[in-house]
Each structure stands twice: as structure tokens, then as C-alpha cells.
Amino acid sequence: MARPDSNYIASKVVNATPLQLTLITYEGIFKALDEAREAYENKDYVIFDTELARAELLLDELFTSLDFDVDLSKDIGAIYFFCKNQLSIAAVTRKESMLEDVKKILTPLYEGFNEISSTQEAPAKANKKITGIVAGMTYGKGNLTETVLTDPNSGFKV
């Protein structure tokens, strides 16, 4: 059975920019860490291990999305690698405190990406003067009319 929020998340992912996907991935890591902490408190180690594995997979996703031609990506990649290693150790040693350590390490990165995202203009605002063609069909009794607008300031792109 799908999670109740799975349709919302799927919709959010499909319509997301690469930067928004990064933020969604961080949010998934934080959620997995919270779920793992809760499972640990309930002594449900199967869920604990499952959520840690989920967080590790999401860290892998962040790692593979890095462009290593950029020096900063190498530093961020090292942070992701360290965090993944900490989660592996936490899974073996059952040290819940390591989960909070990983969260503290990743939170400033998330906040930085979030700030970048909030300072960028929305795509609709950035593309106010898109040049393109808008076409449509209208019909009446016995005729079909095609309308084409080529006004460069129409605000639509086909």
C-alpha cells in the first residue's frame, strides 16, 4: 500500500527543478533519520535499519548528482561520504546519537541550497517575455478555424 503522501511527493518531484530535487532529497534524508530515531526509541530495529538504509540511498543520490569538475563538489562529496559512513556505523553499533550528528552536518548544506532556491526567480517570472507561438483551434457550425498568435510578448511557449 502506498504512503498517503506518495501522490503529493510524486507530483512535487515531477514538477521540480534540479535544485528543488536536491532539497526534496535532503528532506527525505531528514525524514528517514527522524523515522529511524523514533524506531530506535521504540526498539524496532528492523525499521531503524530500513530507515538508515533509506537515508544512505538518498545520500548516494546526492553524491551522484554532484559535478566533480567543480572544486566545491569534491568537498560536498566528502561530507556526503562521511555522513554515509556515520550512518553505516550507527546501523552496526545502534548509536542513535550519530543520527543527530549527521543531521547537524547536513542541515547547513540544506539551508544553503534552500536559500539559493528562494533567491532564484520562479520560472514564470523569469520567462515573462518568452518568444514562441501560441496556437489553438475553434470551431463553429460547419467550420474549423485555427488561430496562431506570434506576439513575442504573449507569455506562452508551445
MITI-610516 format. One record per residue (C-alpha): residue number from 1; residue in one letter; x, y, z. Coordinates in Angstrom, 2 decimals, padded with zeros to 5 digits, m for minus. Each point is the difference from the previous one (the first is absolute). Layout:
BEGIN
<site NUM, A, <X, Y, Z>>;
...
END
This chain:
BEGIN
<site 1, M, <000.00, 000.00, 000.00>>;
<site 2, A, <001.36, 003.43, m000.93>>;
<site 3, R, <000.70, 002.61, 002.65>>;
<site 4, P, <m002.75, 002.63, 000.26>>;
<site 5, D, <002.33, 002.77, m001.10>>;
<site 6, S, <001.49, m001.95, m002.93>>;
<site 7, N, <m002.19, 001.68, m002.65>>;
<site 8, Y, <000.93, 003.43, 001.32>>;
<site 9, I, <003.70, m000.88, 000.01>>;
<site 10, A, <m000.21, m001.50, m003.50>>;
<site 11, S, <m001.64, 003.18, m001.28>>;
<site 12, K, <002.59, 002.13, 001.76>>;
<site 13, V, <002.87, m002.01, m001.52>>;
<site 14, V, <m001.38, 000.00, m003.55>>;
<site 15, N, <m000.35, 003.79, m000.03>>;
<site 16, A, <003.26, 000.77, 001.83>>;
<site 17, T, <003.11, 001.75, m001.25>>;
<site 18, P, <003.37, m001.67, 000.66>>;
<site 19, L, <000.51, 002.28, 003.02>>;
<site 20, Q, <m003.44, m000.86, 001.35>>;
<site 21, L, <000.80, m003.70, m000.46>>;
<site 22, T, <003.09, 000.52, 002.13>>;
<site 23, L, <m002.13, 001.58, 002.73>>;
<site 24, I, <m002.55, m002.83, m000.22>>;
<site 25, T, <002.82, m002.52, 000.38>>;
<site 26, Y, <001.30, 001.76, 003.11>>;
<site 27, E, <m003.53, 000.04, 001.42>>;
<site 28, G, <m000.21, m003.74, m000.66>>;
<site 29, I, <003.24, m000.55, 001.89>>;
<site 30, F, <m001.24, 002.04, 002.96>>;
<site 31, K, <m003.29, m001.88, 000.02>>;
<site 32, A, <001.81, m003.37, m000.12>>;
<site 33, L, <002.25, 001.06, 002.89>>;
<site 34, D, <m003.03, 001.09, 002.05>>;
<site 35, E, <m001.75, m003.30, m000.76>>;
<site 36, A, <003.16, m001.93, 000.95>>;
<site 37, R, <000.27, 001.91, 003.29>>;
<site 38, E, <m003.65, m000.74, 000.78>>;
<site 39, A, <000.50, m003.68, m000.86>>;
<site 40, Y, <003.06, m000.12, 002.26>>;
<site 41, E, <m002.01, 001.47, 002.89>>;
<site 42, N, <m002.66, m002.68, m000.60>>;
<site 43, K, <002.70, m002.69, m000.23>>;
<site 44, D, <m001.16, m000.86, m003.52>>;
<site 45, Y, <003.38, m000.73, m001.50>>;
<site 46, V, <m001.37, m001.29, m003.30>>;
<site 47, I, <m001.54, 003.42, m000.73>>;
<site 48, F, <003.14, 001.65, 001.41>>;
<site 49, D, <002.17, m001.87, m002.51>>;
<site 50, T, <m002.47, 000.60, m002.85>>;
<site 51, E, <m000.08, 003.75, 000.59>>;
<site 52, L, <003.79, 000.22, 000.29>>;
<site 53, A, <000.28, m001.88, m003.30>>;
<site 54, R, <m002.47, 002.47, m001.54>>;
<site 55, A, <002.09, 002.95, 001.24>>;
<site 56, E, <003.14, m001.62, m001.42>>;
<site 57, L, <m001.66, m000.48, m003.40>>;
<site 58, L, <m001.08, 003.63, m000.04>>;
<site 59, L, <003.55, 001.07, 000.88>>;
<site 60, D, <001.18, m002.12, m002.95>>;
<site 61, E, <m002.46, 001.89, m002.19>>;
<site 62, L, <001.38, 003.35, 001.16>>;
<site 63, F, <003.55, m001.26, m000.56>>;
<site 64, T, <m000.66, m001.17, m003.56>>;
<site 65, S, <m001.63, 003.34, m000.85>>;
<site 66, L, <003.21, 001.91, 000.70>>;
<site 67, D, <002.05, 001.51, m002.83>>;
<site 68, F, <003.56, m000.89, 000.98>>;
<site 69, D, <001.45, 002.48, m002.49>>;
<site 70, V, <m000.88, 002.60, 002.65>>;
<site 71, D, <002.34, 000.05, 003.01>>;
<site 72, L, <m002.81, 000.63, 002.47>>;
<site 73, S, <m001.65, m003.25, m001.11>>;
<site 74, K, <003.03, m001.94, 001.19>>;
<site 75, D, <m000.37, 001.51, 003.47>>;
<site 76, I, <m003.74, m000.62, 000.10>>;
<site 77, G, <000.59, m003.54, m001.26>>;
<site 78, A, <002.41, m000.61, 002.89>>;
<site 79, I, <m002.70, 001.19, 002.42>>;
<site 80, Y, <m002.55, m002.38, m001.56>>;
<site 81, F, <002.51, m002.87, 000.20>>;
<site 82, F, <000.71, 000.77, 003.66>>;
<site 83, C, <m003.71, 000.15, 000.83>>;
<site 84, K, <m000.67, m003.29, m001.76>>;
<site 85, N, <002.87, m001.59, 001.92>>;
<site 86, Q, <m001.45, 001.33, 003.27>>;
<site 87, L, <m003.39, m001.50, m000.84>>;
<site 88, S, <001.62, m003.37, m000.74>>;
<site 89, I, <001.74, 000.10, 003.37>>;
<site 90, A, <m003.26, 001.02, 001.71>>;
<site 91, A, <m001.76, m002.98, m001.57>>;
<site 92, V, <002.62, m002.42, 001.33>>;
<site 93, T, <000.55, 001.54, 003.43>>;
<site 94, R, <m003.62, 001.15, 000.53>>;
<site 95, K, <001.19, 003.47, 001.05>>;
<site 96, E, <m002.96, 002.32, m000.37>>;
<site 97, S, <002.13, 003.06, 000.77>>;
<site 98, M, <001.78, m000.41, m003.34>>;
<site 99, L, <m003.27, 000.70, m001.81>>;
<site 100, E, <m000.23, 003.44, 001.56>>;
<site 101, D, <003.66, 000.62, m000.86>>;
<site 102, V, <m000.70, m000.74, m003.66>>;
<site 103, K, <m003.04, 002.26, 000.07>>;
<site 104, K, <002.09, 002.83, 001.51>>;
<site 105, I, <002.57, m000.42, m002.76>>;
<site 106, L, <m002.53, m000.01, m002.84>>;
<site 107, T, <m002.29, 002.76, 001.28>>;
<site 108, P, <002.28, 002.93, m000.98>>;
<site 109, L, <000.34, m001.45, m003.51>>;
<site 110, Y, <m003.78, m000.33, m000.26>>;
<site 111, E, <m000.46, 003.55, 001.24>>;
<site 112, G, <002.52, 001.26, m002.55>>;
<site 113, F, <m001.74, m001.75, m002.88>>;
<site 114, N, <m003.35, 001.24, 001.31>>;
<site 115, E, <001.27, 003.58, 000.08>>;
<site 116, I, <001.26, m000.29, m003.58>>;
<site 117, S, <m003.37, m001.40, m001.02>>;
<site 118, S, <m001.92, 002.82, 001.68>>;
<site 119, T, <002.12, 002.72, m001.62>>;
<site 120, Q, <m000.50, m001.34, m003.50>>;
<site 121, E, <m002.99, 001.36, m001.85>>;
<site 122, A, <m002.83, m002.36, m000.75>>;
<site 123, P, <000.14, m001.32, m003.58>>;
<site 124, A, <m003.18, 001.85, m000.92>>;
<site 125, K, <001.45, 003.32, 001.16>>;
<site 126, A, <003.31, m000.64, m001.72>>;
<site 127, N, <m001.71, m000.79, m003.29>>;
<site 128, K, <m002.46, 002.89, m000.19>>;
<site 129, K, <001.04, 000.92, m003.51>>;
<site 130, I, <000.30, m003.41, m001.60>>;
<site 131, T, <m000.10, m000.02, m003.73>>;
<site 132, G, <m001.98, m002.81, m001.48>>;
<site 133, I, <m003.13, m000.95, m001.80>>;
<site 134, V, <m003.38, m000.52, 001.57>>;
<site 135, A, <m002.44, m001.99, m002.06>>;
<site 136, G, <m003.57, m001.03, 000.58>>;
<site 137, M, <m003.02, m001.36, m001.79>>;
<site 138, T, <m003.52, 001.36, 000.11>>;
<site 139, Y, <m002.96, m001.48, m001.70>>;
<site 140, G, <m003.43, 001.11, m000.94>>;
<site 141, K, <m002.86, m001.46, m001.97>>;
<site 142, G, <001.53, m001.25, m003.22>>;
<site 143, N, <003.50, 001.50, 000.44>>;
<site 144, L, <003.24, m000.52, 001.89>>;
<site 145, T, <002.31, 002.96, 000.54>>;
<site 146, E, <003.62, m000.19, 001.04>>;
<site 147, T, <001.42, 003.02, 001.80>>;
<site 148, V, <003.72, 000.66, 000.29>>;
<site 149, L, <001.40, 002.80, 002.17>>;
<site 150, T, <003.60, 000.97, m000.59>>;
<site 151, D, <000.21, 002.96, 002.37>>;
<site 152, P, <003.42, m000.35, 001.67>>;
<site 153, N, <m001.42, 001.40, 003.25>>;
<site 154, S, <m002.87, m002.48, 000.23>>;
<site 155, G, <001.54, m001.69, 003.06>>;
<site 156, F, <m000.64, m003.49, m001.28>>;
<site 157, K, <002.28, m002.51, m001.62>>;
<site 158, V, <m001.11, m003.03, m001.97>>;
END
